[in-house]
Amino acid sequence: MYNNAQGTARSTSASKLTAESQLRYCTRNALMTAAEIYNSVTNGGASDFAEVAAILDRHGPWCLIGGLAVNCYVEPVYTMDADMIVITENLAVIRKELVSAGFSISEFPHSMNAKKMKSKLNLQFTTDLRYQNFVRRAERRDVLGISVPVADLKNVVQGKIWAWSDRERRLSKRKKDELDLIRIGEVYPELHELLPKEIAEQLK
């Protein structure tokens, strides 16, 4: 016959173990750096990012844009994309070094993408000439444990507006751009006048 007292004791014991396991998990994660956590979920993405940043620093100037740049100005959210601007004239030698470092390269009309085989991190180098001036106002910030040049906030906003306005981009990508603009607008109301009316009206 099932003993209710024994059942309750076992249930309490199981709950205690679960709580202890959760505490150990939270404590372990609290001790992990942002780069370590990012590495764990992207299968080495932070290490790949650091490797690419070192290559770009040798062939600068360059700067970070996109979601990782947005995370430097507002509460960060998870992203598997790293978007960057490099001086167009330096792209060929950067491409050569990336290939030598084990990155596979994909060419598109307005970008060059790089990725390592097992990594989940997608690295995109925007070749759209409109972004070239962004590197001039970039300032170094800590991203995934390393210091990298990050585009000025207003330039980040402009880049996101261009991306959101591109009707050829996948809807899911454009919705992410919209969300990034909303996140920025919530923290920096003084920038509402820069936002497309469709997005600014959502912040009223």
Secondary structure, 3 states (H helix, E strand, C coil): CCCHHHHHHHHHHHHHHHHHHHHHHHHHHHHCCHHHHHHHHHCCHHHHHHHHHHHHHHCCCEEEEHHHHHCCCCCCCCCCEEEEEECHHHHHHHHHHHHHCCCEEEEECCEEEEECCCCCCEEEEECCHHHHHHHHHCEEEEECCEEEEECCHHHHHHHHHHHHHCCCCCHHHHHHHHHHHHHHHHHCHHHHHHCCHHHHHHHC
